[in-house]
């Protein structure tokens, strides 16, 4: 059976924006969307790493744009979208991947770290949605993919992740309500819910954790194989390549040996 050009490049002609794209899951998503034919604007604070990924995608025949952007800065996010649309075209896909997690017991009052998680995981997502949602609704097409977590699906019985979990519960609740609001305007909203993923900072963080009460509960390496970033990227690609009338509302992806 021959493969059609459409099957080979299902996102041909589409424009995607991926935040937190300088490494890990965001970099993997950017590569897979580009390989599927999308023109990808990659946003993050580490511009040098974005440039490296942009060069990789270009060498493979894809189209990528590296844009330095802090999702906590609403003006920078609006500039990101304006630059993307003037260079690549109207945004069809937004992947809100930028996020942070800090394992700290709340009773130890690491309040600045609480605020940082809220600023990135909640306000950053809202800033990005605010920059694209009106245009998507006017064009009667668009897909917003929000990177949630297994912690947004249910409360995991581990200490130190209360603020992170709360931020992902916000993403889930907001996404479900937004989905109801914009579905008749041709816009889809998907939540991806990863379990543990082997990202560049995962092992380093667990091994250098400062909160001793939490550290004894989070061992590394884990006693089972955790997920590769490419697995999460494949979930995103699956969601955004469905027919226009099909909504993939959420995808929970976990290590086989660590189910909810």
ZITAJO-V246877 format. One record per helix or strand of 3 or more residues. SS is the DSSP state (hx for helix, st for strand). FROM is the first residue (numbers start at 1). LEN is the number of residues. If there is no record, write none. Layout:
ss=SS from=FROM len=LEN
ss=SS from=FROM len=LEN
//
This chain:
ss=hx from=5 len=4
ss=st from=15 len=5
ss=hx from=24 len=12
ss=st from=39 len=6
ss=hx from=47 len=13
ss=st from=63 len=6
ss=hx from=74 len=14
ss=st from=93 len=4
ss=hx from=106 len=3
ss=hx from=111 len=29
ss=st from=142 len=6
ss=hx from=150 len=4
ss=hx from=162 len=24
ss=st from=187 len=8
ss=hx from=202 len=6
ss=hx from=212 len=4
ss=hx from=229 len=12
ss=st from=250 len=4
//
